[in-house]
Amino acid sequence: MSIEKVADLILSQALKHSATDIHIIPRSSDYLVQFRLYGRLSPHRNIPVPIGERLIAHFKFVALMDISEKRRPQSGAFQLELHEQLIALRISTLPTSTSKESLVIRILPQKNTLTVQQISLFPTISKKLISLLKHSHGMIIFTGPTGSGKTTTMYTLVEHCAKELKRNVITLEDPVEKQSEQFLQVQVNEKAGITYSSGLKAILRHDPDIILVGEIRDSETAKIAVRAALTGHLVLTTLHARDARGAVYRLLEFGVKWYEIEQTVIAASAQRLVTMLCPYCGEHCSAFCPNKRRMKRTAVYELLHGKALQNVIKEANGESSQYYYPTLKEYLRKGIALGYISKNEFDRWIHEMEKTETPQ
């Protein structure tokens, strides 16, 4: 079997199982192929060392990466049509201590579109997100770990804005994860001089109503995003923080003044993807279950806005304040009570969330 057929076979099996990532990990005597299924890594198959090396070289070639370079990390992306389904693949390589490369592929289906009403486990959150989109200016921040669905949430929201609200949307991403004809997309290209900060400056001159910034990574990007929100634009972006209130502290770390946060941030959200219980079998599906290949994952949101958000900002500025808003733990407990998610799923996310604490 040719290496192209081996690659297509692995990709086909990953799509069949609804995997979000493919890991090709070098070991002493072989390579281990793993799929990330519903947030968990699952071993798929072992492949011999020669095939593993050729497979990694093949993916690097089609992603326009340097095949001869094995001593430094690389990243690339490409699209292909497989079984009449268009998918985008984001490739990342990492050299290991054994002088072999590890490769991870993020699978990004291009035709899976959701409505705003479908992205949240609880309809009240969906309605609140729709109402937030009606603001003419301000900033909405989404936080959560890698793979928690932040990008899907933002795409769903801006597609709603472009299609239903008839607003001019421009995105700035690294890389563009999903092609859309509903709005203008700009990809970060540091070699060409398009960084997050320079790209954002250029976008401000292009008459946008809504700007999607893939991620705030540094102080300059944070300050330009805040300036965009202050000058009549609605900005949607992501930050790495443990919970919603952590987004406020992250902006302060980037040098944004507390009164600028007070004037611009209209909401901060933390989210997690949870696997819903099968309506036929519960937590563990039978091999004969008609729902087995359609296990549904949905997002649970912790949404900080309004008076609670203002009080969190005051607290971050050193003022004493009291506030309350429903946390992720409460929403997850509600999901258990209503029979949507299992106790094991709840315990898994509680363990993840308790690993770190938000700085005071």
C-alpha positions as CSV (number, residue, x, y, z in Angstrom):
1,M,0.0,0.0,0.0
2,S,1.4,3.4,-1.0
3,I,2.0,6.0,1.7
4,E,-0.7,8.2,0.2
5,K,-3.3,5.4,0.7
6,V,-2.1,4.9,4.3
7,A,-2.5,8.6,5.0
8,D,-6.0,8.6,3.4
9,L,-7.0,5.5,5.4
10,I,-5.9,7.1,8.7
11,L,-7.8,10.3,7.9
12,S,-10.9,8.4,6.8
13,Q,-10.9,6.4,10.1
14,A,-10.5,9.6,12.1
15,L,-13.4,11.2,10.3
16,K,-15.5,8.1,10.7
17,H,-15.0,8.2,14.5
18,S,-15.5,12.0,14.7
19,A,-11.9,12.5,15.9
20,T,-10.8,16.1,16.5
21,D,-7.0,15.3,16.5
22,I,-4.6,12.7,15.2
23,H,-1.4,12.0,17.1
24,I,1.5,10.2,15.5
25,I,4.0,9.5,18.4
26,P,7.4,8.0,17.9
27,R,8.5,5.1,20.2
28,S,11.6,2.9,20.3
29,S,10.3,0.2,18.0
30,D,7.3,1.7,16.2
31,Y,5.0,4.8,15.9
32,L,1.7,5.0,17.9
33,V,-1.3,6.6,16.1
34,Q,-3.9,8.0,18.5
35,F,-7.2,9.8,18.0
36,R,-8.7,12.4,20.3
37,L,-12.3,11.3,20.7
38,Y,-14.6,13.5,22.7
39,G,-11.7,15.1,24.5
40,R,-9.9,11.9,25.4
41,L,-6.9,10.3,23.6
42,S,-7.6,6.8,22.3
43,P,-4.9,4.4,20.8
44,H,-5.8,3.5,17.2
45,R,-3.0,1.5,15.8
46,N,0.8,0.9,15.7
47,I,2.8,1.4,12.5
48,P,6.4,0.4,11.8
49,V,9.1,3.0,12.0
50,P,9.8,3.3,8.3
51,I,6.1,3.8,7.5
52,G,5.8,6.3,10.4
53,E,8.7,8.4,9.1
54,R,7.4,8.3,5.5
55,L,3.9,9.2,6.8
56,I,5.2,12.3,8.7
57,A,7.2,13.3,5.7
58,H,4.1,13.0,3.5
59,F,2.0,15.2,5.7
60,K,4.8,17.8,5.9
61,F,5.1,17.8,2.1
62,V,1.4,18.4,1.4
63,A,1.4,21.1,4.1
64,L,4.3,22.9,2.4
65,M,6.7,22.3,5.3
66,D,10.4,21.7,5.1
67,I,10.8,17.9,4.9
68,S,14.6,18.0,5.5
69,E,14.2,20.0,8.8
70,K,13.7,17.7,11.7
71,R,15.5,19.6,14.5
72,R,13.0,22.4,15.0
73,P,9.2,22.6,15.4
74,Q,7.2,23.4,12.3
75,S,3.5,24.1,11.5
76,G,1.5,24.1,8.4
77,A,-2.0,23.6,7.0
78,F,-3.8,22.3,3.9
79,Q,-7.3,21.4,2.8
80,L,-8.6,18.3,1.0
81,E,-11.9,16.6,0.1
82,L,-12.4,13.2,1.5
83,H,-15.5,11.2,1.0
84,E,-17.3,14.2,-0.4
85,Q,-16.5,16.2,2.7
86,L,-14.2,19.2,2.7
87,I,-11.8,19.3,5.7
88,A,-9.0,21.5,6.7
89,L,-6.0,20.0,8.5
90,R,-3.6,21.9,10.7
91,I,-0.2,20.2,11.1
92,S,2.3,20.6,13.9
93,T,5.6,18.7,14.3
94,L,7.8,18.6,17.3
95,P,11.4,17.0,17.6
96,T,11.8,14.6,20.4
97,S,14.8,13.4,22.4
98,T,15.0,10.2,20.2
99,S,15.8,12.4,17.2
100,K,12.4,11.4,15.7
101,E,9.5,13.8,15.1
102,S,6.1,13.7,16.6
103,L,3.2,15.0,14.5
104,V,-0.3,16.2,15.5
105,I,-3.1,16.9,13.0
106,R,-6.0,19.1,14.0
107,I,-9.1,18.2,11.9
108,L,-11.4,21.1,11.1
109,P,-14.5,20.1,9.1
110,Q,-15.6,23.0,6.9
111,K,-19.2,22.3,6.3
112,N,-20.4,21.6,9.9
113,T,-22.4,24.8,10.6
114,L,-24.4,25.4,13.8
115,T,-26.9,28.0,14.7
116,V,-26.6,30.1,17.8
117,Q,-29.4,28.2,19.3
118,Q,-27.5,24.9,18.9
119,I,-24.1,25.8,20.5
120,S,-25.2,25.8,24.1
121,L,-26.6,23.0,26.3
122,F,-28.9,25.6,27.9
123,P,-31.2,27.8,25.7
124,T,-30.9,30.8,28.1
125,I,-27.2,31.2,27.4
126,S,-27.9,31.1,23.6
127,K,-30.5,33.9,24.0
128,K,-28.1,36.0,26.1
129,L,-25.3,35.5,23.5
130,I,-27.7,36.7,20.7
131,S,-28.6,39.8,22.8
132,L,-24.9,40.6,23.3
133,L,-24.3,40.7,19.6
134,K,-26.7,43.6,19.2
135,H,-24.2,45.9,20.9
136,S,-22.7,48.4,18.5
137,H,-19.3,48.4,20.2
138,G,-17.5,46.7,23.1
139,M,-15.5,43.5,23.6
140,I,-16.7,39.9,24.2
141,I,-14.0,37.6,25.5
142,F,-14.1,33.8,25.3
143,T,-11.8,31.7,27.5
144,G,-11.2,28.0,27.9
145,P,-8.6,25.3,27.3
146,T,-7.5,24.2,23.8
147,G,-10.2,22.2,22.2
148,S,-13.1,23.6,24.2
149,G,-14.9,25.0,21.2
150,K,-14.0,28.7,21.5
151,T,-13.4,29.1,17.7
152,T,-16.6,27.3,16.8
153,T,-18.6,29.6,19.2
154,M,-17.1,32.7,17.6
155,Y,-17.6,31.5,14.1
156,T,-21.3,30.7,14.8
157,L,-21.8,34.2,16.4
158,V,-20.2,36.2,13.6
159,E,-22.0,34.1,10.9
160,H,-25.2,35.1,12.7
161,C,-24.1,38.7,12.6
162,A,-23.2,38.7,8.9
163,K,-26.2,36.8,7.8
164,E,-29.0,37.9,10.1
165,L,-27.9,41.3,11.3
166,K,-26.3,42.4,8.0
167,R,-23.1,43.6,9.6
168,N,-19.6,43.8,8.1
169,V,-17.4,41.2,9.8
170,I,-13.7,40.9,9.4
171,T,-11.6,38.2,11.1
172,L,-7.9,38.1,11.9
173,E,-6.7,34.5,12.6
174,D,-3.6,32.3,12.8
175,P,-4.4,30.2,10.9
176,V,-7.9,30.6,9.3
177,E,-9.6,27.5,10.6
178,K,-12.8,27.5,8.6
179,Q,-13.4,29.2,5.3
180,S,-16.6,31.2,5.1
181,E,-18.2,33.3,2.4
182,Q,-20.2,35.3,4.9
183,F,-17.4,37.6,5.9
184,L,-13.8,38.7,5.1
185,Q,-11.0,36.6,6.6
186,V,-7.4,37.7,7.1
187,Q,-4.6,35.3,8.0
188,V,-1.6,36.2,10.2
189,N,1.6,36.0,8.1
190,E,4.5,37.2,10.1
191,K,6.9,36.7,7.1
192,A,4.8,39.1,5.1
193,G,4.5,41.5,8.0
194,I,1.0,40.7,9.0
195,T,1.0,40.2,12.7
196,Y,-1.9,40.4,15.0
197,S,-1.1,44.0,15.9
198,S,-0.3,45.2,12.4
199,G,-3.3,43.3,10.9
200,L,-5.6,44.7,13.5
201,K,-4.5,48.3,12.7
202,A,-5.2,47.7,8.9
203,I,-8.6,46.1,9.6
204,L,-9.7,49.3,11.5
205,R,-9.3,51.2,8.3
206,H,-11.5,48.7,6.4
207,D,-14.9,49.9,7.8
208,P,-15.7,46.8,9.9
209,D,-18.7,46.6,12.2
210,I,-17.4,43.5,14.0
211,I,-13.8,42.3,14.3
212,L,-12.9,38.7,15.3
213,V,-9.4,38.5,16.7
214,G,-8.3,34.8,16.9
215,E,-6.4,35.3,20.1
216,I,-4.9,38.1,22.2
217,R,-1.3,37.0,22.7
218,D,0.5,40.1,23.7
219,S,0.2,43.6,25.2
220,E,0.2,45.4,21.9
221,T,-2.7,43.3,20.5
222,A,-4.7,43.7,23.7
223,K,-4.3,47.5,23.6
224,I,-5.3,47.7,19.9
225,A,-8.3,45.4,20.4
226,V,-9.4,47.7,23.3
227,R,-8.9,50.8,21.2
228,A,-11.1,49.1,18.4
229,A,-13.8,48.5,21.0
230,L,-13.6,52.1,22.2
231,T,-14.0,53.5,18.7
232,G,-17.3,51.9,17.7
233,H,-16.5,48.3,16.9
234,L,-17.7,45.1,18.4
235,V,-14.6,42.8,19.1
236,L,-14.8,39.1,19.7
237,T,-11.6,37.4,20.8
238,T,-10.1,34.7,23.0
239,L,-7.8,34.6,25.9
240,H,-6.2,31.8,27.9
241,A,-7.8,31.9,31.4
242,R,-9.3,29.3,33.7
243,D,-12.6,31.0,34.1
244,A,-14.6,34.1,33.0
245,R,-13.3,36.4,35.7
246,G,-9.7,35.4,34.9
247,A,-10.1,37.2,31.5
248,V,-10.2,40.5,33.4
249,Y,-6.9,39.7,35.3
250,R,-5.3,38.7,32.0
251,L,-6.1,42.0,30.4
252,L,-4.6,43.8,33.4
253,E,-1.4,41.6,33.0
254,F,-1.2,42.9,29.4
255,G,-1.1,46.4,30.6
256,V,-4.7,47.4,29.8
257,K,-6.0,49.9,32.4
258,W,-8.9,48.9,34.6
259,Y,-11.1,51.8,33.5
260,E,-10.5,50.8,29.8
261,I,-11.7,47.3,30.7
262,E,-14.7,48.8,32.4
263,Q,-15.5,50.8,29.3
264,T,-15.0,48.1,26.7
265,V,-15.6,44.5,28.0
266,I,-19.4,43.8,27.9
267,A,-19.0,40.0,28.6
268,A,-16.5,37.3,29.4
269,S,-17.2,33.7,28.9
270,A,-15.6,30.5,30.0
271,Q,-16.7,27.3,28.2
272,R,-16.1,23.5,28.2
273,L,-17.3,20.9,25.7
274,V,-19.2,18.0,27.4
275,T,-20.4,14.7,26.0
276,M,-24.1,14.3,26.3
277,L,-25.6,11.0,27.6
278,C,-27.1,8.8,24.9
279,P,-30.9,8.9,25.1
280,Y,-31.1,5.2,24.5
281,C,-28.2,3.7,26.5
282,G,-27.0,6.3,28.9
283,E,-23.3,6.7,29.4
284,H,-22.1,3.6,27.5
285,C,-23.6,2.9,24.1
286,S,-24.3,-0.7,22.9
287,A,-22.7,-1.8,19.6
288,F,-26.2,-1.9,18.2
289,C,-27.3,1.6,19.3
290,P,-28.5,3.7,16.4
291,N,-27.0,6.8,18.2
292,K,-23.5,5.3,18.7
293,R,-21.8,7.1,15.7
294,R,-23.6,10.3,16.5
295,M,-22.6,11.0,20.1
296,K,-23.2,14.7,20.6
297,R,-20.9,17.1,22.2
298,T,-22.1,20.6,23.3
299,A,-20.8,23.5,25.2
300,V,-21.5,24.7,28.7
301,Y,-20.8,28.4,29.3
302,E,-20.0,30.5,32.3
303,L,-21.1,33.9,31.2
304,L,-20.0,37.0,33.2
305,H,-21.7,40.3,32.2
306,G,-23.6,43.2,33.6
307,K,-23.3,44.2,37.2
308,A,-21.4,41.1,38.2
309,L,-18.7,41.9,35.5
310,Q,-18.4,45.5,36.8
311,N,-17.9,44.3,40.3
312,V,-15.2,41.8,39.2
313,I,-13.4,44.7,37.5
314,K,-13.6,46.8,40.7
315,E,-12.3,43.8,42.7
316,A,-9.4,43.5,40.2
317,N,-8.7,47.2,40.9
318,G,-8.4,46.6,44.6
319,E,-11.9,47.7,45.6
320,S,-14.0,45.4,47.8
321,S,-17.1,44.3,46.0
322,Q,-19.7,41.5,46.2
323,Y,-21.0,39.8,43.2
324,Y,-22.6,36.5,42.1
325,Y,-22.9,34.8,38.7
326,P,-23.6,31.1,37.8
327,T,-20.3,29.3,37.5
328,L,-19.3,26.4,35.3
329,K,-19.6,24.0,38.2
330,E,-23.2,25.1,38.8
331,Y,-24.1,24.6,35.1
332,L,-22.5,21.2,35.1
333,R,-24.4,20.2,38.2
334,K,-27.6,21.4,36.5
335,G,-26.7,19.2,33.5
336,I,-26.5,16.2,35.8
337,A,-29.8,17.0,37.4
338,L,-31.5,17.3,34.1
339,G,-30.0,14.0,32.8
340,Y,-27.9,15.6,30.1
341,I,-24.5,14.6,31.2
342,S,-23.0,11.8,33.4
343,K,-21.4,12.1,36.8
344,N,-18.1,10.9,35.3
345,E,-18.2,13.7,32.8
346,F,-18.8,16.2,35.6
347,D,-15.9,14.7,37.7
348,R,-13.6,14.9,34.8
349,W,-14.1,18.6,34.2
350,I,-14.1,19.5,37.9
351,H,-10.7,17.8,38.2
352,E,-9.4,19.8,35.2
353,M,-10.8,23.1,36.6
354,E,-9.3,22.6,40.0
355,K,-5.7,22.1,38.8
356,T,-5.1,25.9,38.9
357,E,-6.6,28.8,40.6
358,T,-7.4,32.3,39.2
359,P,-4.9,34.9,40.5
360,Q,-6.3,37.3,43.0
